[in-house]
């Protein structure tokens, strides 16, 4: 979920050779993998903030520009007026607005 093209471009410009060590199927494994190592992980900013609530992890901005991503929600038209579905969509909108406020 990161801008691989921007990373590869930044590495080429810096003449640094990438040393990927591991890929994980989900983000929950990241804190345990980083513990007691010199490794880092590139994750979405909202996830980085959540993971750094642990005292031993830190978050830093990337040193290169990345593209922004657009996320869209879709659902079947039969659920358009269903009460529970409306509530869930409202919760997603509130969460997204909270992210915008937190990260600019």
Secondary structure as UniProt FT lines:
FT   HELIX           4..14
FT   HELIX           27..29
FT   HELIX           30..34
FT   TURN            35..36
FT   HELIX           45..51
FT   TURN            52..53
FT   TURN            55..56
FT   HELIX           77..79
FT   TURN            80..81
FT   HELIX           83..103
//
